[in-house]
Amino acid sequence: MNVPAMLALAALSLGAAAQAQSAAPQPALPAPLLLPLDSRPATRVLPALIADLRGGEAAVVPAALLGNATRGADPAALAAWLAAQPTDRPLVAALDALAYGGLVQSRTSPLSAEQALARLVPIREWAARTGQPVYAFVTLPREPDATDRARNLAVARALVGWAREGVFRELHVTWDDALPGNPAPQEGAALAADAPANVRVYPGADEVLSMLVARARAPQPATVRIEYSDPEKAKAAVRYEGIPLTQSAVNHAEASGYTVTTGAADLTLYVYNGGDPRRAALRVSALLRAGAVAVADVNQVNLGNVRLWSDLSTLRQNANLRALAAWGTPGNNLGTALAHAKVALPAAGVAADPVRQDALLAREYANDVIYSAELRAALRRAVPETALNTPQAQDKLLSLARDYFPLRLGGSYTLEDARLPWGRSFEWDFDLQPR
């Protein structure tokens, strides 16, 4: 969305002409190039909207060139896209998209390690040719889907070597869905043991591109204090990561560029992980009176808490948050909330565009609360999952969705279109327009 600059007129004496001066925030760094993990809105659209908060437009690979659930991306097309981009911007890249065709394909690709690394040579060449920083990540696959773990591990180990050579400003090695029995945590620990300082290793996947956007777009120091609705429960291991929620929150905060503190901080991340949602809403409201707050709702996977968000709406506090997330796993929600908030926080005279900030909060609310907690269930009751990849299902989605709009945060938003980009109910894509 292009937002006109607000002009302040300086009155000049003796009838001289008025002089306009832009008061719009100026980006400290150019908006990056984005090579997403695949074509899902959470991995492609959300990182781009976060990147755009400080002005400019991120250049993002078109969805048609990226992989989906059944088809991997064409590495030659991705390399050609990269070669055609401006050379004065940082690059934020999901390496699995180029090496294997996407996250899904990284689990079952028949490529050898040498072949996968050969596909990544354009990244290395781009970094050498442009001198621009590259922020990248690669995943260790989940079990039992992975068919060649040794290959994926060998590629990750080679990329750690590239990071040591300086190819990457930062490389994050993450692992996907660490259910019991997944050897990825042990593999990650082995990689981290002798990794250079520009390599981070932790559980994560879909949220990582957004976090790297925060590293590239908002590199200034920031502090975060983390508060839980149920502090005792937060000490237990969370599903899909196999580590305590408290450790996951620290991992995602540090990987997004924060220093975690227990005292006064630039941001409070409030993590709803159970308990009375009304009390949680009142606590968030109190925290907002003291400073910047982001909320990650992680009590249930892929499901926002309707009561929590309804009470926050009643208190008229949704629009005052720096970020909100409730759409995925605990790690997904922690990472995207922290990344959005990092770019939204003002620093060094640079602030997020307030119109874009409100629009992004509205999109997050529509996706993470309306769709995840209510609309998805209504769609599943109306249409069998096996019939979702049809025009009739798309029409039904739009019909059901219209009942939840207009949506008001700071501004009011209408729903212009809705679709199921992967032909399944897990995610939707949609267009909101301000009224």
Buried (B, 14 or more C-beta within 10 A) or exposed (E): EEEEBEEEEEEEEEEEEEEEEEEEBEBBBBBBBBBBBBBBBBBBBBBBBBBBBBBBEBBBBEBEBBBBBEBBBBBEBBBEBBEEBEEEBBBBBBBBBBBBBBBBBBBBBEBEBEBBBEBBEBBBBBBEEBEBBBBBBBBBBBBEEBEBBEBBBBBBBBBBEBBBEEBBBBBBBBBBBBEEEBBBBEBBEEBBEEBEEBBBBBBBBBBBBBBBBBBBBBBBEBBBBBBBBBEEBBEEBBBBBBBBBBBBBBBBBBBBBBEBEEEEBBBBBBBBBBBEBBEBBBBBBEBBEEEBBBBBBBBBBBBBBBBBBBBBBEBEBBBBBBBBBBBBBBBBBBBBBBBBBBBBBBBEEBBBBBBBBBBBBBBBBBBBBBBBBBBBEBBEEEBEEEEBEEEEBBEBBBEBBEEBBBBBBBBEBEBEEBBBBBBBBBBBBBEBEBE
